[in-house]
Amino acid sequence: MILFALSTITYYVNALEVNIDSLATDSTSVESLELVPLQVADSVAMEDTIVPIKPFYTLWNDSTLSDIEMRALDWSLRWLDTTDCVATHDTTTLPDSVYKARLQALPCVIELPYNERVRAFILRYVKRSPKQVARLMRMSEYYFPIFEEALGRYQLPYELKYVPIIESALNPMARSHAGAAGLWQFMPATGKLFGLEINSLVDERMDPIKSTEAACRFLNSMYNIYHDWNLVIAAYNCGSGNVNKAIRRANGKRDFWSIYPFLPRETRNYVPIFIAANYAMNYGQEHGICKAPMEKIMITDTICTTQRLHLQQVSENLNIDMEELRRLNPQYSRDILPGGNTYALCLPADKMGLYIDHENSILAYKADSLINNRRAEIDMAKVTSITGAYRVNGVTFYTIKNGDTLGGIAKKFHCSVKQLKQWNGLKNDNIRAGKKLKICK
């Protein structure tokens, strides 16, 4: 058992907790689009190595939203109003030169050019979705250090930390219709390709640390192919196959804005939204947007175990709400740490000592019903060498044949006639062909 200490204060907005310890020519008017934190994945041609992911915007029309989308929208909109930061003037009518200068002033490696498309999405953030930006600004205090640590190790631009804002609205438990999941919205095949464990019990796409590691590996591999970050971001959305097709159709030009007309519709908006997200997260306060208030502050700690464990065992023994445990450990899709290998369990720091002191009793608590309720071995029905006889759970069953007698059957199975009668409740020696006899030995 290895214990990792956590010294960072974990911020939670709207009671969202996740593990941060341990070491993926639009015909629709832009004005008709609202930035909504939805994750809708799409498939691409078979030649694509990476399954693309559509951005999180969709038409703002409740009749077009599924139940899953409405739940995602509800999750995003459950915040408190911010009243301590109000713009003193109309910031949505700024001249283009201001937006352009602000983008150029950002300390970024990735090009963040300005055009009418970018402006439209900036306004979607700061004018029509200020509460969403307020929430994201607060949540960024928690997630961005995770992203920046990994991006720094891979020597990738820090501004890539804004990709999960587009993909999942910083919701680690986000799932799309097509099966993409987590902060970075990996599809299962892509997640496994980059080393994430995905099975019936564990889905590391939901693990902020491990999914960020996988995302960095993917982004780094794409940059080694395209050597252009805007193309990498486009490939993250629609897949390398679609980007390659667009490059061919653009006569080999390898610039996002040159291949723009040949990309899928969603991807044409994806890079402008990425640029707008950079702007909104850095200049939101200039538009009267403040970080959403914190509902909860918690310090978490992580312990690693190789023992099979159910979160309910922890919940009931340490008096931790089950939903809180699930939010702290979103990678365990059925509330079970499989055991065998090393798995991390994230807990409120003030509960860690109790867990260590009572680990054995926690592991034993309701183990039979929660984690040991699957038979490890089954005594199969086995056919014996005697025709018509088979064994189930230590009992032999013999089908009586024409001409059989109790004495003859007793001799075959090395028992007495008296035993045969006792085992089968027989009052005399009369038997009939087709009936079964039990031999309990």
C-alpha positions in Angstrom: 0.0 0.0 0.0 1.5 3.3 -1.1 0.2 6.7 0.2 0.6 9.8 -1.8 0.2 13.1 0.1 -1.6 16.0 -1.5 -0.8 19.5 -0.5 -2.9 21.4 -3.0 -6.3 22.8 -2.0 -8.9 21.3 -4.3 -11.6 23.7 -5.4 -15.1 22.4 -6.1 -17.8 24.3 -7.8 -21.4 23.1 -7.6 -20.3 20.1 -5.5 -18.2 18.7 -8.3 -15.2 16.7 -6.9 -12.6 14.8 -8.9 -9.2 13.2 -8.2 -6.2 15.4 -8.8 -3.6 13.4 -6.9 -1.0 11.0 -8.4 1.4 11.3 -10.7 -8.8 14.5 -27.8 -18.0 27.2 -45.4 -20.5 26.5 -42.5 -24.0 27.1 -43.9 -25.3 27.7 -40.4 -25.2 31.3 -39.2 -22.8 31.9 -36.3 -25.5 34.0 -34.7 -27.7 31.0 -34.4 -25.2 29.1 -32.4 -25.0 29.0 -28.6 -22.0 27.6 -26.8 -23.4 24.7 -24.8 -21.1 22.2 -23.0 -22.3 19.2 -24.9 -20.0 16.4 -26.1 -21.1 14.9 -29.4 -18.6 12.4 -31.0 -18.6 11.5 -34.6 -17.0 8.7 -36.6 -14.8 9.2 -39.6 -13.3 7.2 -42.5 -11.6 3.9 -41.7 -8.3 5.4 -42.6 -8.4 7.7 -39.5 -6.2 6.5 -36.7 -7.9 8.9 -34.2 -11.6 9.0 -33.8 -12.6 12.7 -34.0 -14.8 14.5 -31.6 -17.3 17.3 -32.4 -17.1 20.5 -30.5 -19.4 21.3 -27.7 -21.7 23.8 -29.4 -25.1 23.0 -30.7 -28.1 24.8 -31.9 -29.8 26.5 -29.0 -33.2 24.9 -29.4 -34.5 22.8 -26.5 -36.6 20.7 -28.9 -33.4 19.4 -30.5 -31.7 18.3 -27.3 -31.8 14.7 -26.1 -32.3 13.8 -22.4 -28.5 13.3 -22.1 -27.8 16.7 -23.6 -30.4 18.4 -21.3 -28.7 16.8 -18.3 -25.3 18.0 -19.5 -26.8 21.5 -20.0 -28.4 21.4 -16.5 -25.0 20.3 -15.0 -23.3 23.3 -16.6 -25.9 25.9 -15.7 -26.1 25.0 -11.9 -24.0 27.9 -10.6 -24.5 31.0 -8.5 -24.7 34.4 -10.1 -21.6 36.6 -9.6 -22.5 40.1 -8.5 -19.2 41.4 -7.4 -17.8 42.0 -10.9 -19.8 44.1 -13.3 -18.7 45.8 -16.4 -18.9 49.6 -16.2 -19.4 49.9 -20.0 -20.5 48.0 -23.0 -17.7 45.7 -23.8 -19.3 43.9 -26.7 -19.0 46.8 -29.1 -15.2 47.0 -28.9 -13.5 47.7 -32.2 -11.7 44.8 -33.9 -8.4 46.4 -33.1 -8.9 45.7 -29.4 -9.7 42.0 -29.8 -6.7 41.6 -32.2 -4.3 43.4 -29.9 -5.5 41.3 -26.9 -5.0 38.0 -28.7 -1.6 39.1 -29.9 -0.6 40.0 -26.4 -1.2 36.5 -25.0 2.0 34.6 -24.3 1.2 31.8 -26.7 3.2 29.5 -29.1 0.0 28.6 -31.1 -1.1 31.2 -33.6 -4.3 33.0 -32.5 -5.3 35.0 -35.5 -8.4 37.3 -35.5 -11.2 37.3 -38.0 -14.9 37.7 -38.1 -15.4 34.1 -37.3 -13.3 34.3 -34.2 -15.1 37.5 -33.1 -18.5 35.9 -33.4 -17.4 33.1 -31.0 -15.8 35.5 -28.6 -19.1 37.3 -28.4 -20.9 34.0 -27.9 -18.7 33.5 -24.8 -18.6 36.9 -23.2 -22.0 38.2 -24.3 -24.3 35.3 -24.3 -22.6 32.8 -22.0 -21.0 34.8 -19.2 -22.1 32.4 -16.5 -20.5 29.5 -18.3 -17.3 31.5 -18.5 -17.6 32.4 -14.8 -17.9 28.7 -13.9 -15.0 27.7 -16.2 -12.8 30.4 -14.8 -13.3 28.9 -11.3 -12.9 25.3 -12.4 -9.8 26.2 -14.2 -8.1 26.8 -10.9 -8.4 23.1 -10.2 -7.9 21.5 -13.6 -5.3 23.8 -15.3 -2.5 22.9 -12.9 -3.1 19.2 -13.9 -3.0 20.1 -17.6 0.0 22.4 -17.3 2.1 19.9 -15.4 1.6 17.3 -18.1 2.0 19.8 -21.0 5.2 21.1 -19.5 6.7 17.6 -19.2 5.9 17.0 -22.9 7.1 20.5 -23.8 3.8 21.3 -25.4 2.2 24.8 -25.5 0.3 25.6 -22.3 -2.6 27.0 -24.3 -3.7 23.5 -25.2 -5.2 23.4 -21.8 -8.2 25.1 -23.3 -9.0 22.1 -25.5 -11.0 20.4 -22.6 -13.1 23.5 -22.3 -14.4 22.9 -25.8 -14.5 19.1 -25.4 -16.2 18.7 -22.0 -16.7 22.0 -20.4 -14.3 20.7 -17.7 -16.7 17.9 -16.7 -14.6 14.8 -16.1 -17.7 12.6 -16.2 -19.0 13.9 -19.6 -20.1 11.2 -22.0 -21.2 11.7 -25.6 -23.8 9.9 -27.7 -21.1 8.1 -29.6 -19.2 6.9 -26.5 -16.5 9.6 -26.1 -15.8 10.2 -22.4 -13.9 12.3 -19.9 -12.3 15.7 -19.9 -10.6 15.1 -23.2 -13.4 13.1 -24.8 -11.5 10.1 -25.9 -13.3 7.3 -27.8 -12.6 3.8 -26.4 -10.3 2.7 -29.2 -8.3 5.9 -29.0 -8.0 5.8 -25.2 -6.7 2.2 -25.4 -4.3 3.2 -28.1 -2.7 5.8 -25.8 -2.5 3.5 -22.8 -5.8 4.0 -20.9 -7.4 1.1 -19.2 -11.0 0.7 -20.3 -13.1 -2.3 -19.3 -16.4 -3.1 -17.5 -15.1 -1.8 -14.1 -12.5 0.9 -15.0 -12.6 3.7 -17.4 -9.4 5.8 -17.2 -10.8 8.3 -19.7 -12.6 9.7 -16.6 -9.3 10.0 -14.7 -8.1 13.6 -15.0 -4.4 12.7 -14.5 -4.2 9.6 -16.8 -6.5 11.1 -19.5 -4.4 14.2 -19.6 -1.3 12.1 -20.0 -2.9 10.3 -22.9 -4.0 13.6 -24.5 -0.5 14.9 -24.3 0.9 11.8 -26.0 -1.8 12.2 -28.8 -1.2 15.9 -29.3 2.6 15.3 -29.4 2.2 12.5 -32.0 0.0 14.7 -34.2 2.5 17.6 -34.0 5.2 15.3 -35.2 3.1 14.7 -38.3 1.8 18.2 -39.1 4.2 20.6 -37.4 1.4 23.1 -37.2 -0.7 23.5 -34.0 -3.9 24.6 -35.7 -3.8 21.5 -37.9 -3.2 19.4 -34.8 -6.2 21.0 -33.1 -8.3 20.3 -36.2 -7.1 16.7 -36.3 -8.2 16.4 -32.6 -11.7 17.2 -33.7 -12.2 15.5 -37.0 -9.3 12.9 -37.2 -6.1 12.9 -39.2 -7.7 11.3 -42.2 -10.1 14.2 -42.7 -7.2 16.7 -42.3 -5.1 14.8 -44.8 -8.0 14.8 -47.3 -8.4 18.6 -46.9 -4.7 19.1 -47.4 -4.8 17.1 -50.7 -7.9 19.1 -51.9 -6.1 22.3 -51.1 -3.2 21.3 -53.4 -0.9 20.4 -50.6 -1.3 23.6 -48.5 -0.6 22.8 -44.8 -2.3 25.8 -43.2 -5.7 25.6 -41.4 -7.1 28.7 -43.0 -6.0 27.5 -46.5 -7.7 24.1 -46.0 -10.7 25.6 -44.1 -13.2 25.2 -47.0 -12.4 21.5 -47.3 -12.8 20.5 -43.7 -15.9 19.1 -42.1 -18.3 21.8 -41.0 -17.8 21.2 -37.3 -14.0 21.5 -37.6 -14.2 24.8 -39.4 -15.7 26.2 -36.2 -13.4 24.2 -33.9 -10.2 26.3 -34.3 -12.1 29.6 -34.1 -13.8 28.4 -30.9 -10.4 27.4 -29.5 -9.1 30.9 -30.2 -12.2 32.4 -28.6 -11.8 30.2 -25.5 -8.3 31.5 -25.1 -9.6 35.0 -25.3 -12.6 34.5 -22.9 -10.6 32.7 -20.3 -7.9 35.4 -20.3 -10.0 38.6 -20.8 -13.3 37.6 -19.2 -12.8 40.1 -16.4 -12.5 42.9 -19.0 -16.0 42.0 -19.9 -17.4 42.1 -16.4 -17.1 38.3 -15.8 -15.8 37.1 -12.4 -15.1 33.6 -11.3 -18.1 31.8 -10.0 -18.3 31.5 -6.2 -17.1 28.3 -4.6 -19.7 26.1 -2.9 -17.2 23.8 -1.5 -13.5 23.7 -0.7 -11.9 20.3 0.0 -8.5 18.8 0.4 -8.2 15.4 -1.0 -5.6 12.6 -0.6 -5.0 9.4 -2.6 -4.1 5.9 -1.4 -3.1 3.1 -3.7 -4.3 -0.4 -3.1 -4.2 -3.8 -4.8 -7.2 -5.1 -2.9 -10.7 -5.5 -4.5 -12.9 -2.8 -3.0 -16.4 -1.4 -3.5 -16.9 2.3 -2.9 -20.0 1.5 -0.8 -17.7 -0.2 1.7 -15.8 3.0 2.1 -19.0 5.2 2.0 -20.7 3.4 4.9 -17.7 2.9 7.1 -16.2 6.4 6.7 -19.6 8.2 6.4 -18.8 9.7 3.0 -21.7 10.4 0.7 -21.7 7.8 -2.1 -22.2 10.5 -4.8 -19.2 12.4 -3.5 -17.1 9.3 -3.6 -18.1 8.7 -7.2 -17.2 12.2 -8.2 -13.8 11.8 -6.5 -13.3 8.5 -8.3 -15.1 8.9 -11.7 -12.9 6.2 -13.4 -14.6 3.4 -11.5 -17.7 3.0 -13.6 -19.4 0.4 -11.4 -18.1 1.6 -8.1 -15.5 -1.2 -7.9 -11.7 -1.1 -7.7 -10.9 -4.4 -9.4 -7.8 -5.3 -7.3 -4.9 -7.4 -8.5 -3.1 -4.4 -10.0 -2.5 -1.1 -8.3 -5.5 1.3 -8.3 -5.9 4.7 -6.7 -8.7 5.6 -4.3 -9.2 9.3 -3.7 -10.7 10.4 -0.4 -11.3 13.6 1.5 -8.0 14.2 3.3 -9.6 14.2 6.7 -10.9 10.7 6.1 -7.6 9.2 5.0 -6.3 8.4 8.5 -9.6 6.6 9.3 -9.3 4.5 6.1 -5.7 3.5 7.0 -6.6 2.6 10.6 -9.7 0.5 9.5 -8.6 -0.8 6.1 -9.0 -4.5 7.0 -12.5 -4.1 8.4 -13.5 -1.9 5.5 -12.3 -4.6 3.0 -14.3 -7.2 5.0 -17.4 -5.2 5.3 -20.3 -6.7 3.2 -17.6 -8.3 1.0 -19.7 -11.3 0.3 -22.6 -9.3 -1.1 -20.7 -6.4 -2.7 -17.5 -7.9 -4.2 -17.4 -11.7 -3.5 -20.8 -12.6 -5.0 -19.3 -14.3 -8.0 -18.4 -18.0 -7.8 -14.8 -18.5 -8.5 -15.3 -22.2 -9.2 -18.2 -24.4 -10.4 -18.5 -28.2 -10.1 -19.6 -28.9 -13.6 -21.9 -31.8 -14.5 -19.5 -34.6 -15.4 -20.5 -37.7 -17.3 -19.0 -40.8 -15.7 -17.8 -43.9 -17.4 -21.1 -45.6 -16.6 -23.5 -44.9 -19.4 -26.2 -42.4 -18.5 -24.6 -41.4 -15.2 -23.4 -37.8 -14.5 -22.3 -35.8 -11.4 -23.4 -32.5 -10.2 -22.0 -30.9 -7.0 -20.8 -34.3 -5.7 -24.0 -36.2 -6.5 -24.2 -38.9 -9.2 -27.4 -39.3 -11.2 -28.1 -42.6 -13.0 -30.9 -43.2 -15.5 -32.5 -46.6 -14.9 -32.5 -48.8 -18.0 -34.5 -51.9 -19.0 -33.3 -54.9 -17.1 -31.6 -52.9 -14.3 -32.1 -54.1 -10.7 -31.2 -52.3 -7.5 -28.6 -54.9 -6.7 -27.0 -54.5 -10.1 -26.9 -50.7 -9.8 -25.5 -50.9 -6.3 -22.7 -53.1 -7.5 -21.8 -50.7 -10.4 -21.5 -47.8 -8.0 -19.9 -49.7 -5.1 -22.7 -49.0 -2.6 -25.5 -51.1 -0.9 -29.1 -51.5 -1.9 -30.0 -50.1 1.5 -28.1 -46.9 0.7 -29.8 -46.6 -2.7 -33.2 -46.8 -1.0 -32.3 -44.2 1.6 -30.9 -41.8 -1.0 -33.9 -42.1 -3.2 -36.7 -42.6 -0.7 -37.6 -46.1 -2.0 -39.8 -48.3 0.2 -39.2 -51.5 -1.9 -37.0 -52.9 -4.6 -39.3 -51.9 -7.5 -37.7 -49.5 -10.0 -38.8 -48.4 -13.5 -36.8 -47.7 -16.6 -36.4 -44.0 -17.4 -36.4 -42.8 -13.8 -33.2 -41.4 -12.2 -31.5 -42.6 -9.1 -29.2 -40.5 -6.9 -25.9 -41.9 -5.7 -24.7 -39.7 -2.9 -21.1 -40.6 -2.5 
